[in-house]
C-alpha cells in the first residue's frame, strides 16, 4: 500500500506536493521535501527515481547506494564547482533539503535507513499498531546539510549529519511501514485509532477518503507506505 497526497494548504496556496517515494518488491521509500525549499519536490522526485533505478538493477540495496543516489541528484541540480558559493548554497537549500526514509525487508527483519524526521508504523503479532514519531523537529536534520560548509549552519560542533539505521525484528513484528511527518497530525487525536483499523486491513481508498475529509488536519502533504499484502 502506497499513498501520496498533497496537503490542503498546498492546494490553497498553489504549492506542489513536496512528498514522494515508492513501493517495490520489499523496498519502501518515503521522501519529504522541506516546505521552505522553493523546489524541494524536484530533488525529492529525482532522488526517488535514481534510487529505484539502483534497486531494480541490483535487486538489493546498501546504505552506500542511498548516498550514491543523493550525490547523483546533487551533482545535477547543485554543482559546487560551476557557480559561486552563494548560488550553490541557494540550490542546495531550495532543491536538496528533504527527509529520506528507506525501509528494506530482510529475511528476519526490516531495516530502516533514514535521515530527517518521519513516522514509523509498527504492527506486532497481536495486531497492535503504533505510530512512532522519529526525530520530530521543526528543523529536521536533512542530509543536504552535510554538503554545506559548517559556518553556514546553526548546528553544534559535535552534531553529525548522516543516516541512522533502525532494525525491527520479525520475531517481534509482523509488519512495518513508514510515513512522512504529515501522519503526526493525528497522533494522540480521536482519529488515530480509526486510521489504525484502516491500515491493518490496507484499506487504501478508505484512508485516502478520510484524509480528504480531514483536510483541516492534513494541511501538509502526506505519504504512507506499508507492504501490499495484509500479513
Secondary structure by P-SEA (a helix, b strand, c coil): cbbbbbcaaaaaacccccccccccccbbbbbbcccccccaaaaaaaaaaaaaaaaaacccccaaaaaaaaaaaaaaccccccccaaaaaaaaaaccbbbbbbbbbcccbbbbbbcbbbbbbbbccccbbbbbbcccccccccccccccccccccccccccbbbbbbbbbcccccccccccccccccccccaaaaaaaaaaacaaaaaaaaaaaaccccccbbbbbcccccc
